[in-house]
Amino acid sequence: MTSGSAAAVSPMHTPESFYASVPVQQHLIEDATVAVRVFGHGPAVVLIHGFPVHGYTWRKLLPKLSETFKCYVVDSPGLGDSDWRDDTDFTFTAQARRLQTLFQALQLESYALIAHDAGAVLARLIALSQPRQVRRLVLINTDIPWHRPPWIPLYQRLIGFPGASRVFQALMRSPLYLHSDLGMGQFYSDKRLLDDPANNLMLSLWRSPCGGLRAR
């Protein structure tokens, strides 16, 4: 396990190089390995990504945020630099439980949570379980409990049919589909960000044989 933290970003650094400058720590917790990077100094802030991205999604916030706070950027199992097994439990409750165990290993007695998308579900579960430790809760573009766009459960049902995975992979290579609401069109308000090379890793997950649905 490697530890480290970064000082304030140099004017010569980009957000991408600033993120890459910090080594990743990996913690074996239950049936998976949780990855975390630590930036800056100050009161603890934990940043929890959504799906299907990972900690890299916070890169543009970290240079400024880490000037005032000690930022713990996690990769949940199934994404980023985490690791998992075939029998890893990917339910929300299991993911939240692992993060709580991680916080104990990091000796975080008091912290703020910043989370978005599905990561905000984990943040809510953690805040309910550890109200004394969570001093602030910031949720961005969060899931609404018991509500998902209708095509998500549709995709989850269709993915089990023979050949569905290959069809889905082909669709994710189509710019027209990718920019539509049925693809990733609602992921960004600025659709040009879908063409950002930084998203290649995220899109590669969706184009993988499992179609990116496993970790959900």
N, C-alpha and C positions, 0 to 999 in steps of 0.2 A: 504494500500500500504506500502510495506516495502522497505527501502533503505539500501544500504551498499556498501562497496568496500573492496578489499583485498589488503594486502601488498604483498611484494615480497614472492615468494613461499619458504617454508622451505625445506631444503634437505630431510626431512622426508616425505614431501608431494608427492603424485603422481599427474599427471595432472588431473586425475579423482577426487581426493579428493579436489584439489585446486578449481576446477570448482564447486563442491558441497558445498564449504565453504562459498559461497556468496549467500545471500538470493535473491529471485526473486522479482522483482517489476512487478506489473500488472496495465496496464493503459487501461481503457475503452475508446475506440476511435470508434466513429460511431457505426457500427454493429458488433464489435468484441473487444476482449481484447488482447492487445499486451504485451508480456512478455519481460523483459529486465533484465540483470545482469550487474553490474558495477564492474570492476577490476582496481586496480592501480590508479596512479596519473600522471598528465601531460597533454599534448595536447590530445584532444578528437579524438578517433578512433572508428568508428562504424563498427562492423562485421556482415554481412548479409549472412546467410546460404543459401544453395540451397535446392533442392527438391529430395528426401523426408526426409531430415535430419533436424536438428534444431541447436540451439546454441552450443550444446554439441560437435558438429563436430570441433569446434575451440579449444578444451581443451588443446591440446598439444602445441599450439602457445601462449596461454595466460600467462603462468608463466613468460616467457621471455619478451613478448611484454608489459606486465603490469608493468615492471620495469621502462619503459620510457614513457608510454602512459596511459591515462585513457581510458580503453576499455569498450565500450558499446556493449554487445552481445545480440542480439534480437532473439526472436522466433516469426516468422510471423504467423498470424492467420491460423489455420489448422494444425499446427505442434508444438511440444514441449509443453511448459507450457502456451501457448496462449489458448484462448477460443473463441468460435464462435457460431453462431446460424444457423438455417436451411436456413435463407435468407441472410446470409453473402455473400458479394460480394468478390469473390476470383480472380478477374481479376488482371493483373499486375498493371494497373493504380490505382485500388483501394488499393492494397497492398502498392504501393509506396506512395500514398497520406496519408495513415495511418502512415507510418513511418515518413513522414515529420511533421505530427501533433505531433507525439511522440517526435521528436527532439525539437520542440517548447516547449513542456511541460517540457522537460529536460533542457531547456534554453541553447541549443547548438547553439552558434552563428557562430562557425567555426569548421570544423571537416574533417577528412579523412574517406573515405569509402573503406573497404576491403570486397569484395563479390565474391562468386563463383556460378557457375551453374546458375540456374534460379534467384538466389539472385542478380546476376550481372545485370540482366535485370532491377530489381528494382533500383539498384545503378545508372544505366545509366539514368533512368527516373528522379531520384532525382537530379542528377548532371545537367541535362538539365533544370530542374525547378528551382534549387537553385545554380547557378554557383558561386555566391559570397561566399556562405557558405561552399561549397565543395572545400577544398584546395588541396586534393590529391584524386586520384581514382585508386584503384588497383583491377583488374578483373582477376579471376582465372578460367580457364576451363569454360568460359562463353558460354551461348547459342549464336548461330548465328541468328540474326533476320530473320524471315520467313523461317527458316530451322530447321527441326527435323529429327532424324532417322525415316525411313519410317514405322517402326513397332509401333511407338508411336501413330500416328493417327489411325493406324490399330487397336491397342488395344482399343483406345477410341471409335471406332465404334463398335467393337465386344462386349464391356462390356455391351451394351444395350440389347443384346440378352438374352433370358431366359436361366438361368443356367450358363452364362458366368462368373459371379462373383465366383461361387464355383470352376469352372475349373481353374480360375486364381489363387485363393487361394491355390489350390492343387499344381499347378506348382511352386509357390513360396516356397513350402516346399520341392521341389526336388533339391538336391545339384547339379545334372547335369544341370538342367535348370538354376538354380541360378547363376552358374559360366559361363554360355554361354553368348554370345553377345545379345541374345534375352531376357535374364534375367537381371542380374546386373553385368555381366562380364566386361562391360566397365566403371563401376563405380570406380574401383581401378586399378592402374597399377600393384599392388601387390595383386593377387587374394586371398592370404592367409588372407587378412584383411576382406574378406567376412565372415570368420569363427570367427572373433573377437567377444567375448560375448557382447562387447559394442554396436554391431550392432543389438542386439535383439530387441531394441525398434523400430529402423528404419524398420526392417523386419516385425514387428508386424503390422505396419501401412499398408504395402502392403498385408498382410494376412488378413486384416480386411474385413468385408462384402462389403465395398465400393471399395476394391481393391486398395486403395491409389491413385485413379485417381481424386478424388473430388477436392483436394487442388491445383491441377495443372490448 
